């Protein structure tokens, strides 16, 4: 990549600053000609967290390459470490691994750990998730801490009519995550909506128990003449109580479609249906993507006034982009909620110019 100062390859850099492991926003490179190029990495960081422009895999590769390059430079020239400076907002923030914006620390409530991100309550159920699934931490660009709600599995949370035995284990899980130091709490299944009010009133950090919390917001965004298409796992188990507990007006503009029980998604049945899944739950990405794309396309054809889709289920969001290519609509999911949740509890800095 040719820069304005003639800097052609990273190997020509005299020093290099890489923010792959921190929240810095400026990559400053000094070329062989002693001129400086300043690349605003706000762009790359934003792309990573929102996936609007560059996919996660490319940003991850860029960051990996820069990290390797930086380590190589340090190994070849140990004295270069003292020259590494990361700038934020026009002022020096990092020398080596230190953020000069952090000078004083104090105990936050009863938190035991620091630098934490989102705490996720997961079901006491063994099944895998593709990257993007809430129970797969690898695709998220912020810290994830899991805690299992003991005894609360897919059947007891979703299928059982009496959900009262689930409440205490979920409260205990939420409290553990809070005490650990998580900045906000979420859950992995949209049907945790049933307990949104209980948990939000039990801990002292923000609580995002269900992707369905986004529905009232979506309704305001698309206007009253359009409909929110909620695509859930099983329509028969999504009750008025679930919806009302996350603030959804039952007389407002939404429809519900059950991906498994109305349209059929065999790959998801193999993961989440306790009555039909194999002893060792399994799924194939390519077929699951076809299933979800087909379901959402059929839902949109059946309700052409849909203005946005809401993917309720944790396992649907890995396919959100493929779905969007098919229906050309705004698509909301657990991913959009978690990105938002993290952004409000660990706010980003801004770099720019006037």
N, C-alpha and C positions, 0 to 999 in steps of 0.2 A: 504494500500500500504506500503510494507516494504522498508525502506530506508537503506542506508549504515550505518547510525549511530544508527539504531534500532528504529527510530521514526515510530510508527505504525499508530497512529490515530491523526487527527488534534487536538483532545482534550488534547493531551499530550504536545502540544507546549507551551513554555513559552511566546513566542511572535510570531506574524504572520504578514506578510506584504502582502496586497492584492492590485494588480494593476487594479482591475476591473473598477475603475472609473478614471484612469489616464493613462498616456503613459509610465509608468515605465516598465522595462523589466526584473527585477530580483525579484523573490520571495525568501526571506531568512527566513528559519525556524530554530529555536533553539530547539533541542530535550531535553527530560528530562535528558539525559546524558551530557548535556552542549556542545555537539558537534554541528556542523552546517552543514546543507544541503543547497545547493544553487541550485535552479531550474531556468534555463534560460527561462523566460517567453516570450522571443522573439519568441519562437516556438509557444506558444499558441496564442500570438498576431498575428503572421503571419497566423496561421491557420484561425483565425477569419476573417481576412481581405481578404484572398484569397480563403478560403473554399477548399484548396487542400487536406487536410488530415482529419481534424475533422470538422464535420458539425457545423453550427452556433448554433444549439440548444444545443449541448453538451458543447461547450465553454461557452455559456451563463449560463448553469446550473453550470458549474465549478465556474465561476465568482460569481454567486449568492450565492453558498455555502460558498465560501471564504469570501464574504462580511458579510454574516450572522455570520460566525464563528468569524470574527474580531470584529464585534459589540458585540457579546456575551462575548468575552474575555475582552473588554473594560468595559462592564457593571459589570462583576464580579470582575474585578481588575482595577479600574479607573487609578491607577498609571502606568498601562502598556502602556497607550497612549504615554507617553513621551519616551518609549523605541522603539516605532514603527519607523523603518527606512526603506526606500526603496532605493535600490542602482541602479545606472545606470552607466554602463561602469566602474565599480570599484570605483565610488565615490558616496558619499551620495547626493541624489537628493531631497528626500522628508522627511520632519519631520512632521508627521501628514498629512495635506493636502497641504503643501507648496512645490513647486518645486524650489530648490535653483539655478537652471539654469536661473530663471527669477528674475532679480534684478532691471532692469530699463525698463520702458515702455514709449512710446510716441505715439502721435496720428498718425494713418496711414491714410494719405489722408483725406477724409471726412467721414471716417467710424465711425458710431455711436456705434457699438457693437463689442466685441472682443471674441476670443476663438471660432469663427465661423468656419463652414465647407463649404459645398457646397450649393449654392443657386439654387433652381430648379424652372424654369418657368413652370407652369401647365396650362392646358386648363380650360377655364371657362365652365366646363361641369361636371355634377354630375354623377359619376359612380365609383364603388369600384375597388380596386386592391388587389390582394393577396400579402402576404409578398414577396418581391423581385421585385414587380412592383414599378416603380419609384415614383408613387404617394402614396406609402405606406412606411413611414419612418422607420417602426419598425425593418426591417431586416438589416439595414445598420449600420456598426460599427463606424460611424462618424456623426457629426452633420449635419442635413439637415434643411434648411430653405426654405419654399415654398412661392411663390408669384403667384397670378392668373393674367394671361393676360386677362384683362377685354374685354369681347365681342369676344374672340377668342376661339371658341369651335371646336369640331371634324369636323363639317361640313365646317366651314369657313376656317380652316387650311388645311384640306385634300381634300374635295370634290370640293369646289369652284375653278374655274379656275383663277379668279382675286383675288390674295392674297394680293394686296396692302393695303386693309383696316386693315390687321393684323399687319403691320409693326410698326405703332406708339404704339399700346398697348403693343407689345412685347418689344420695346425699353424702354418704361416706366417701365415695370416689371423688366427688366434687371438693370435699373438704381436704382430702389428701393433696389434690392438685393445687388448691389454694395455699396450703401450708408449705408445699414444695417451693412455691414462688412464682407459679404461672401468672401471667398478666391478665389472662382471660380464660374462660372455660367454654368448650364446645363439646359436642357429642358426635358420634359417627353415623347415626341413623336419624332420618327425618321424623320417625315416629317417637323420638324423644321429646317431640313437641308437647306431648301429654304432660311433661314435668317441667316445662319452661318456668311457670310461675313459682313452683315449689323450690326450684334450685336458685332462681334469681333472688328469691327472698331468704335464702339460707347462707349464701356466701357473700363476701364483700368485694368481689371483683366482677366485671361484666360477664354475663352468661349468654351464650348463643347455642341453645340446645337443639335447634332444628333449622335446616335450610329454609323451611317455610316461613321463618321470620321475615323473609324478603318479600312475601306476597303483598302486604299492604303498601310497601314502598313501590313495587312494580306497578301496582294499580294507579298510583299517583303519577308515575312516569309515563305510562302509555295512555292515560286518559280514560274517561268513563265509557267511551264508545267502543273500546277494544277489550278483549278478554285475556286474562292470564290463564295459560294452559298448564295446569299442574300435572306433571307426569310422575306418578308414584309407583312404588313396587306393586302393591296390592290395594286396589281401590276399596275393597270390601272391609279392610281393617282401618282405613283412615276416617275417623269419626268426627262428628261436630266438635267434640271436646278437644281433640288434637288441634283443630283449626282455630277454635275460639281462644285457646290458651296461648297462641302466638299472635293474637290480635286480628284475626281474619273475620270480617263481617260476613255472616252466612248468606246475606242477601246481596252481596256485591258481585262484581264482574269476574268470575273465575269458573273454570270447569276442571274436573278431575278425570284423569285417564289412568287405568291400572295396567302397567306394562306387562306384568306377569299374568294376572287373572283375567284381563280383557283381551290383550293383543298377543300374548305369548312370547316369552323370551327364554328359550331353553337354556342358554348359557348362564343366565341369572338364576334360573330355577336350580341349576346344579350347584349354586353357591348358597342360596338363601332360603330355599324352601325346605324346612325340616322334615316334611313328609315325603319329599321326592328326591332330594339331593343324594348323591352317593355317599358312602361312608367317609370317603376322602374327597371333600368338595373340590371341584376343579372347574376351569373355564378357559376358553380360547378367545384371545383378544379380537382376532379378525372377524369371527362369527358374532361375538358380542356387539361389535361395532355395527355390523350389518343389522342385527336385531334392533338395536336402539335407533338407528337411523330410519329403519322401516317404521317402527312404532311412532316416532315423532312425526314422520311424514304423513302417516295415516291420520294421526290426531289433528294435524293442521288442515288436512283435506276435509275432515269431518266438521271442523270448527274454523272456517276461513276468517272469522273476525278475531282470531287470536293475535295479540300484539306482542307477546313475549312468552317464552317457555320457562317454566320453573321445574328443574330436575330435582325431585325430592330426595332421591336415594344416593347414598354415598358412592355406590359403584357405577353411577351413570356419568359422573363428570369427566372421567377419562375420555369419553366420547363426545363431549360438548362441542368441540370444534367440528367434528365430522357431521354432527347433527346440524350445526349452524350452516354448514355448506349446503345442506339439503334444503333447509326451510327458509334460510335468509331472514332470521328473526333474532332479536336479542335473546340470549340464553343465560339464565341464572342457575346457579348450582351451589353445592357445598363449597366449591372452590372460590366463587365470588364472595361468599359470606366470610370464609376464613381470611381471605386477603383483606377484606374490609375490617374484620375484627382485629387483626394484627396492626393494621394501619392506625387505628384509633388508640390503641394502648401503647404502641411503640412508634411514635410519630416520626416520620422521615424529616431530614433537613432539606434545605433547598440551596442550590447553587445556580447562579445565573449572572446576568449583567444588567446594567441600566444605561 
